Amino acid sequence: MIVIGGSAHNGIGQSLAKILGVKFYEVEHKVFPDGESYIRIPMDVMGEDVVVVQSTYYPQDKHVMELLLMLEALNALMVSNVTAVVPYLAYSRQDRRFRHGEALSIKVVLQAIRHSGANSLVVVEPHHPDALAHFEGDARIADPIPELASALKGINDPVILAPDKGALDRAQRLAKALGADYDYLEKSRDRVTGEVSLVSGPTEKLRGRSVILVDDIISTGGTMVLAAKASYEAGAKEVIATAVHGLFVSDNTIERIKAAGIKRIIVTNTVPQTSPHVEVVDVSPSIARKL
Amino acid sequence: MIVIGGSAHNGIGQSLAKILGVKFYEVEHKVFPDGESYIRIPMDVMGEDVVVVQSTYYPQDKHVMELLLMLEALNALMVSNVTAVVPYLAYSRQDRRFRHGEALSIKVVLQAIRHSGANSLVVVEPHHPDALAHFEGDARIADPIPELASALKGINDPVILAPDKGALDRAQRLAKALGADYDYLEKSRDRVTGEVSLVSGPTEKLRGRSVILVDDIISTGGTMVLAAKASYEAGAKEVIATAVHGLFVSDNTIERIKAAGIKRIIVTNTVPQTSPHVEVVDVSPSIARKL
């Protein structure tokens, strides 16, 4: 087995190869003056079992395209098997047709990955596990909850709070890993405006305790801010936010989260981070467990 | 038949529908704050024969993805047939593996278009006609040379000059449409640096005449500038540049072309143009001839 890092592997390629005790190579890539990507596999890979690592954070479409180009080039070089490791899978939130006539975007992405030559797929914590059913091959989910739990050790008597019912399973897993209990909020999102509001709040359980919010993605931060406010209103002593994928899409997302009284922000390296306010956990061990 | 314009149809959708005498609709599209595209087909299309128009100029990967999303959504709505009209086909220059280990990018794009649900494909003047063989369906090439010839009428005794041998067939077609004669240059391009140099120059034929350079793409403008200089050195009276796809990738491409003494720049609307120095010809009639 060898590991090849794509244009957007964000260090996970090296880390994974080290854990697995195999060789790591980087793909040759550039962008032409017109904006088209160029991909070349510069080493001999014939007959190899290849793990190609490419996250698909912003610019998502370019990173997806570069993954497809790598898969095509690898297959043309007659590798024996290709596993695509996609730490952050773009379009995983468009996993249903919420309105008539919508594209099922995740299906398009997964089918393109399959048809371009990936035999297997590993994704870190997609928005819904069911989404991977659109990959017509062997699809596995890497669970980085143990890695996030390690970063949260030492917090006294925490309570894990799912900011919506969709995040409940994740909250339960984190609670179990930390030996803590959990609670959840119910929110509703307007599909047209994207605005989020709270349907039912937290229980008395939060009073005087350290609340750890957990979600799959922090995007605009709206959900975390709403949950933090509700937690403090319910008497929380402090609030910590953790998520697998830290998108932080607006310039002021992190400031807004800090302003809501969130003491720590902990995410993984599926998406690159630049802010000193964000603690980053390596997901590579969770991926290695699936290879 | 109905025509649906994608996020990058650049007016060709309406123009095509008008020529064909059929209804035109625009797809619903937006980009989420994180950079992911959203596509929805807002009208009833069940059982329809749909022509979807989406050019794939910069940002190419986003426009390709949005085309794939439209194709998926249309097929889910049970249309009877989908023809993808891609006026400018991105990645069409990576139609061979120039170096060992390279991705055959055009194959990836065409296979994704096919697998996402396009039964047929119409492309305006791809870099090499053979590239479309990677589309495992009915692929047709729209030839806009008659439209470009119309824009060039009135030039007295012109000579058509292919800036390299690859453009010779195109030059011959334009010469025939204008009842003119033609000549060609031979250039060589360094695959690594991308630098272009002239291997053999123009003949005596150009002396005192209006030279019309014709190519498929103007990208950085290097080829056109080189050919214009060679033409003037060979005694040309004036030089005009025409191409199907005007990418003009650098900020100063058009200035460089003008500075080389090129009097007119004529391209088609497969790519949007903003400069007042560029004359734009509508390719829609050439597409309509293929539908």
Interface residues (C-beta under 8 A of the other chain):
Chain A: E28 P33 D34 G35 E36 S37 Y38 I39 R40 I41 P42 M43 Y58 P59 Q60 D61 K62 V64 M65 L68 L69 M70 E72 A73 A76 L77 A90 Y91 R93 Q94 R97 R99 G101 E102 A103 L104 S105 K107 V108 Q111 A112 H115 S116 G194 S219 T220 L247 V249 S250
Chain B: E28 F32 P33 D34 G35 E36 S37 Y38 I39 R40 I41 P42 M43 Y58 P59 Q60 D61 K62 V64 M65 L68 L69 M70 E72 A73 A76 L77 A90 Y91 R93 Q94 R97 R99 G101 E102 A103 L104 S105 K107 V108 Q111 A112 H115 S116 G194 S219 T220 L247 V249 S250
